[in-house]
Amino acid sequence: MTMQTRSLGTTGPQVSALGLGCMGMSALYGEADRTESIATVHAALEAGVTLLDTGDFYAMGHNEMLVGEALRTAPAARREQALVSVKFGALRSPDGDWAGYDGRPAAVKNFAAYSLQRLGVDHIDVYRIARLDPDVPIEETVGAISELIEKGYVRHVGLSEVGADTIRRAAATAPIADLQIEYSLISRGIEESVLPTTRELGIAITAYGVLSRGLISGHFARDRQLAANDFRAYSPRFQGENLQHNLDLVEALRKIAEQKGVSVAQIAIAWVLSRGDDIVPLVGARTRERLSESLGALDVTLDHADLAAIERAVPADAAAGDRYPAPQMAHLGSK
């Protein structure tokens, strides 16, 4: 496996062709092993992964502290190559409930101060509000990040889960490195207006959910019992008939993967990689075993016949169920 590099847009840094999304090491997917999580971050850095993604609200700061520990205990050369992307703005309560988003300039700077401390770094490479604050113009939020850049605390402005209009307004305020948004074989909503807009403006995509939270990894069993603290226990795509339908799509994809001698996860990640050099998939591996499988996607080449077969097996809009429960779908930026 040779780690390739891609640019985060026309204004952003060079990063590895795959990034590591660290959220699942702390929250939303059941119990995780801290020691194995840190070993997985170390293994990713050793393999040439440079982009690490976290959020200040992932288990209320736990994930940032975990990433900080992983960086602190990594070899100096590997630590120096790491680029950290941080999402902020989601408000939480002590019992873990969600209470909206805060994009006020004073809040942006406050969130950044705490993230720098938890991560143990002197700057954040890409900083972005997790979801649009409906009460604060994106220009004000992005402007506050720009002030942090001027003072050396942040390197680049990112966006997350916003639509074409918001992207244009943000880009008119400051250079935008990338938009982080869900994109996978069964989550292709960005293709209509978001992706054309980012390409017009020279903004990269960091794609999360490339395995749709494990649904199209090839490892999710139909009879799997999910813990109460696992987000997927409430996700529409993992419920009842929706789950059965979606796993039928996975079996169709498995046939193509087997013909190529690769895993389902590898072909799903390779499909996202094939969509353009401006797209950097974030893999949510929580173990070194899953990380190794994901990295194997870099060696998978999909020709026109492969892509056509994948399209027939899993057409756009083929998935059953929304990607989030209804209350969370309401918070996604559509403008």
C-alpha positions, -999 to 999 in steps of 0.1 A, spaced: 0 0 0 14 34 -10 -3 63 7 -14 89 -19 -19 126 -11 -47 150 -21 -52 187 -15 -79 202 7 -91 225 -20 -71 253 -36 -64 270 -3 -58 240 20 -29 217 29 -19 185 13 -33 155 32 -33 117 29 -58 103 5 -76 87 34 -83 104 68 -91 89 101 -124 99 118 -119 94 155 -155 99 168 -163 63 172 -134 59 196 -153 79 222 -190 81 214 -222 70 196 -211 34 186 -211 15 219 -181 8 240 -146 13 227 -112 3 239 -91 33 247 -58 14 244 -68 -1 211 -81 33 199 -48 50 206 -29 21 190 -51 26 159 -43 63 157 -6 54 159 -10 27 132 -27 52 110 1 77 114 27 50 108 9 41 75 11 77 63 -24 89 73 -20 126 81 -56 138 86 -72 131 120 -108 143 125 -124 150 159 -150 172 175 -151 190 208 -186 176 216 -176 139 209 -183 125 244 -180 161 257 -143 165 251 -132 129 256 -123 124 220 -101 154 218 -83 143 249 -79 108 234 -65 123 201 -43 145 222 -29 115 241 -23 96 208 -4 126 194 16 131 226 27 94 227 34 91 189 70 93 176 79 129 170 81 126 132 47 110 130 32 136 154 46 164 133 30 151 101 -5 150 117 -31 175 106 -60 179 131 -95 188 119 -120 199 147 -157 205 146 -173 227 172 -205 243 181 -228 214 191 -242 221 226 -246 191 250 -261 186 284 -246 164 312 -269 135 303 -257 136 267 -287 153 251 -282 177 222 -292 213 227 -286 230 194 -256 249 179 -237 280 188 -219 299 161 -215 333 178 -180 347 174 -174 348 211 -184 312 214 -162 302 185 -131 316 203 -142 300 235 -146 266 219 -112 269 203 -95 278 236 -108 246 252 -99 224 221 -63 236 220 -59 227 257 -76 193 254 -56 184 222 -23 197 236 -15 216 204 -7 252 197 -29 254 166 -58 235 149 -53 228 112 -89 229 101 -117 244 122 -154 242 114 -188 246 130 -205 211 130 -238 224 118 -251 258 108 -264 279 137 -297 292 124 -295 323 146 -260 334 135 -251 343 99 -223 320 86 -203 351 77 -200 359 114 -189 324 124 -164 322 95 -152 357 103 -144 346 139 -124 316 126 -105 340 103 -96 361 134 -82 329 150 -62 323 118 -47 358 121 -36 351 156 -21 317 147 -45 295 166 -61 280 134 -46 273 100 -77 268 77 -115 273 77 -137 243 70 -174 239 67 -197 209 77 -231 197 65 -242 229 48 -258 235 14 -247 254 -17 -260 288 -7 -242 287 26 -210 275 10 -211 305 -14 -216 330 14 -189 315 35 -164 314 6 -172 351 0 -161 358 35 -129 338 38 -110 311 19 -126 277 26 -104 246 26 -130 219 27 -166 209 33 -171 179 56 -202 161 47 -216 125 44 -209 108 11 -211 71 3 -226 47 -22 -259 50 -3 -257 87 7 -252 107 -26 -273 138 -19 -243 161 -25 -241 152 -61 -270 174 -71 -259 209 -60 -233 207 -32 -205 190 -51 -208 212 -83 -206 242 -60 -175 231 -41 -158 222 -74 -166 256 -89 -151 273 -58 -121 250 -54 -132 236 -21 -124 200 -12 -148 174 3 -138 154 33 -164 126 32 -176 110 64 -199 80 66 -182 63 37 -193 29 51 -226 44 63 -217 37 100 -208 1 92 -240 -6 73 -222 -12 40 -189 -25 55 -198 -61 49 -195 -68 86 -230 -58 99 -252 -89 106 -289 -88 102 -295 -101 137 -269 -79 154 -281 -65 187 -270 -28 193 -263 -13 227 -286 15 240 -257 40 236 -251 30 200 -264 57 176 -274 30 151 -301 16 175 -321 47 166 -309 53 130 -337 48 104 -314 28 81 -308 2 108 -345 -4 116 -367 -33 106 -375 -35 69 -351 -7 61 -322 -27 75 -332 -58 55 -335 -38 23 -301 -21 29 -283 -53 37 -297 -68 5 -278 -40 -13 -247 -50 6 -250 -86 -6 -253 -73 -42 -221 -53 -36 -204 -83 -20 -207 -103 -53 -187 -76 -71 -162 -74 -43 -156 -111 -44 -151 -111 -81 -123 -85 -76 -108 -104 -46 -114 -75 -22 -137 -69 8 -170 -51 7 -156 -23 28 -127 -19 4 -148 -16 -27 -172 9 -9 -142 31 1 -126 27 -33 -158 39 -49 -157 72 -29 -120 76 -38 -129 72 -75 -153 101 -74 -125 127 -77 -92 138 -64 -110 166 -45 -126 140 -22 -109 127 9 -127 98 26 -127 97 64 -126 61 76 -140 55 111 -119 26 121 -117 19 158 -93 -10 156 -61 -17 138 -77 -46 120 -104 -24 106 -79 3 98 -58 -22 78 -88 -33 58 -97 3 50 -62 12 39 -64 -17 15 -89 3 -5 -60 24 -18 -48 -6 -38 -82 -12 -54 -86 1 -90 -122 4 -103 -125 5 -141 -155 16 -161 -170 -19 -160 -166 -21 -122 -182 13 -117 -211 4 -139 -216 -29 -121 -216 -11 -87 -241 15 -100 -264 -14 -111 -260 -31 -77 -265 1 -56 -282 28 -76 -284 63 -63 -312 67 -38 -314 30 -33 -311 31 4 -342 28 26 -345 53 55 -330 87 63 -294 88 74 -304 105 107 -335 103 129 -360 131 121 -349 156 148 -313 155 136 -323 157 100 -340 190 108 -306 205 118 -288 197 86 -279 227 65 -299 226 33 -294 261 22 
